[in-house]
């Protein structure tokens, strides 16, 4: 288990750009009139699957932290600092997930308030 580096991988899984979406494919890019659409492989990821991955990653962090803490409590492992670090990482990952959810809900509510 990495002491601090393991939490660094968590936000990148949630916040990385979708493959195939770059500056040329941005919403302000010119509209194509030649009838050729984007390939299916370049389609953006389903929003629900992104949240599923986020919840799975947070759950994995929590399970890992619980296991390390259990080992310390049973005396199988004497590295209490790793247990504390794992619990903090799981807590930060959970807070990130909750704040991401809150921002999405807030954005949706703001869109619903906009006049058509």
N, C-alpha and C positions, 0 to 999 in steps of 0.2 A: 504494500500500500504506500503510495506516495504521500508524503506529509502534507504539502500544500498544493502541489501541482494538479492534483486530481480535480479540484474545484474549478481550475482554469479551463478544463475541457467542457464543463457543463454549459456555460453560456454560449459557447461556440456552436453547440448542437442546436440551440434554440434560435440564435440570432444570425447564423450564417446565411449568406445569399442563396437563393434557390438556383440550382444549376441551370444554365442556359439563359438566365435573366441578367443582362448587363446593361451598360449605358445605351447600346444600340437597340435593345429591346425594352427600353423604358416606356412608360405610358405616354411620354411626349414625343416619341419617335414617329416619323411619318407613317401614315396608314398605307398599307400595301394594296394596290388595286389590281394586281396581276392574277388574283384568284388563288395564289399559293398561300396557304396558312402555315402556321408553325407546326413542326413535327410533334407527334405525341410525346416524344421523350423530352421535349423542351417545355412541356406544360408545367405550370407551377405545382408544387406539392399541395395536397389537400390540407386545408386548415385543421381539420379534425385530426389528421394523422400527425401533424406537427405537435399538437397538444398531447396526443397519446404518447408520443416519444418523450415529451417533457415529463409527463407524469411517470412514465416508466423509469426515466433516469433518476428522478427524485426518489422514487420507491426503492430503486437499487441502492442509492446512497444511504437511505434510512436503514435498509436491511444490513448493509455492510457495517454501518455504525453500531447497530444493535448487536451484531455478531462479535465485533471487536470488544464492545463493552461487556458482553456475556463472558467472553474469554478472560477478561481482566477480573471480573467478579468471581469466576470459578477458580482463579489462580492458574489457569493455563498459560497466561501471558502476563508479564509484569510491567508492560509498557503502558502505563496509565495515560501518558501524554498522547499516544496514538489514539486512544479511545476518546479523549477530550477533543482532539482535532477532528476526528471522524464525526463526532456529534455536532461540532460547530459547522463543518462542511455540509452536513445533512440539513441543519437549520437554515443556513444561508441559501441552499438550493431550494428549500421549501418556500422561504420568503421571496425568492426570485420568481418562483412559479405563481405564488399568490399575487404578487404585484403585477406580473404579466397578465394574469386573468383580470385583475381589477382594471388595468388600462384598456384591455379589449372590451370589457363590458361598458366602461365609460365612453369609449369611442363609438360603440354601437348605439348607446343612448343619445349621444350627441348627433349622430346621423339620423336617428329617428325624430329628433326635434327640428331638423332642418325642413323648411318649407319646400314643397315640390314644385 
